[in-house]
Amino acid sequence: MSPFRTEKEKMLAGELYRADDAELAADRSAAGAWMVRYNAALSASDAYRLALLRELLAEAGDGAVIRPPFHCDYGYNIRLGPDVFFNFNCVVLDVVAVTVGTRTQIGPAVQIYTADHPRDPSVRQTGAEFGRPIRIGQDVWIGGGTIILPGVTIGDNAVIGAGSVVTRDVPAGSTARGNPARATATGSRA
């Protein structure tokens, strides 16, 4: 293995990298061209949109639906299980892995951010950034307008209340809501 790693390799490993790298800019440009086609397919069948999803995403299980408009950085870091549903106007900043489990339902205008930035201003001034993966389990329900921050894991069967800002992991089977979102006992209403 070469001691010299590309910015893309560093990004995918969750290390500090430069997003202004030419290879990454080309990847974002390709994803942008794909989004133009995908978002123009608003009235197309779910089957046609699934075929389009499979052109860009790392994985899109049978029955996965993302209603346009949809926006992402790269697409190739997103894995959707079977029967995942994203409502209109969702954003996924996928500089590292975003995994969404089977039958999870995501409301409109949900934002999923893996992209993060150094806390030290001198490092931030260099333009370096990094990513932390997000994992959303199966049978999760995420209310509209929710923001999920870098590095969060949401356990199976969890419910996230509309408009929540999820800053930390949410245990399986719990309900979390608010800003920052706080988990409550299983079966609580959001």
N, C-alpha and C positions, 0 to 999 in steps of 0.2 A: 504494500500500500504506500502510495506517495505521501511524503510528509506535507506536501502542499495540497490543501483541500480547496475546492471551489466554494464560492459563496453559497451556492445552492446546497452543496453537501453540508456546510455549516448550518444553514437554515433548517434543513431537514433533521439534523441532529439536535436542534434546540439550542445551538450555540450562538454567540454573537456573530452577526453577519451584516453585510451591507446590501440593503434592498435596491440600491441604484446600480447594482451589477448588471451587465449587458444580458447575460443568460436569463436572469430573473425578470428583467424588463421584457424580454422576448416572451417568456412564459406568461406574464401578466397580459401582454398584448394579445397573445393567442386566446387566453381566457376571455378577454374583452370582446374579441371578434365572435367567440362562441356565445357569449351573453347576448349580443345583438340578435343572433339567430334564435336563441332560446326564448328571449323575452318577446320576440315577434310572434311566437307560437302560442299566444294566449288562448286562442280559440281552437287550437289543435287538440287532438285526442290525447288521453293520458298515455296510450301506447307509443305514440309518436314522440311525446316529450320524454318518455322513459328511454327511448332509443337515443335521443339527444343527450340525456344525462349520462348514459353509458359511454358517450364519446369523450367526455371530459373527466368525470369523477373516477376515483379509484375503484369504487364499487357502488352500484345502485341495484338493490335487490328487487325481485319481482314485486310489482304493485307499488313501488316507491313513486310518490308524486311530489313535485315541487311546483306550486302555482307561480307563474311569472307575475310581476318581475322578481328576479332573483339575482343576487350579486355575490361574487366571491373573488378572492385574490388569484388563486391558481386552479382550484377544482380538484387537482390530482391528489390532494391530501384529505379528501372527503369520502367517507364510507357510510353508506346508508343501507341498513338492513331491509328485509322485505316489509312491504306495507307501511313504510315511513311516510308521513304526510307533513309537508311544509306549506303553510298558507301563504298568501300574497306578501311580497315585499320583504323577504328575509335577506339578511346579510351574513355571510360566513367569511371571516378573515382567517384563511386556512394556511398559514405559513408552516404549520406542523399539523399532525393528524387531528381530525375531527371525526369521531365515530358515533353514529346514532343507531341505537338498537331497534330491533324488530317492533313494528306496530306503534312506534312513538309518534305522537301528534304534536306539531309545533304550530302555534298560532301566528297570526299576521304580525309583521314588523318585528319579529324576534331577531336579535343580533348576537352572533356567536363569535367571540374574539379570541383567537390563539395568540395574536401578535402582542408583544410586550416590549417595554423599553427599559433601559438601565435606570436605576434610581439615582446613581451618581451623575450629576450634571456634566462633569468633565468627560465621562464616557458617552453620555447621550449626545454631547456636542460633536462627537466624531461621526454621527449618523448611524452608528451601530444599533441594531435591535436584535431581538430573539423571540422565540415562540415557546409556548407551553401547551401541550396537547389537551384537548377536551374530550371527555367520554360521557355520552348520554346513554343510559341503559335502555332496556326494552320496556315497552308498555308505559312509557313516561308521557305525561301531558304537560306541555309548557304553554302557559297563557300568553296572549298577544302582548307585544311591547316589552317582553323580557329581554334583559341583557345578561349574557353569560360571559364572565371574565376568564382570562387565561388560566389554564391549569386545573379547572374545575372538573370534578366527576359527579354526575347525577346518577344515583342508583336506580335499579329496576323499580318500576311501579310508583315512582315518585310523582308528585304533582307540584308544579311551580305556578304560583299565582300571577295573574296578569300584571305587567308593569314592574315586576321584581327585578332587582339587580343581584345576580348570584355571584358572590365573591368567594365562596368556599364550598367544599364538597357538601352534597345533600345525600343523606343516607337513603338506602333502598326503602320503599314503602312510606316515606314521610311526605309531608306537605311543607313547602317553604314559600314564604311570601315576604314582600317588603323591600326596603332599601336601607341597609343590605338585607338580603333575604335571610330569614331565620326559620329553621326547621321546627315543626311541631309534630305531635304524635300522629301515627298512622290513622287515616280516616278523617282527619280534620278537613274542614272546607276552606278552600282558598278564596 
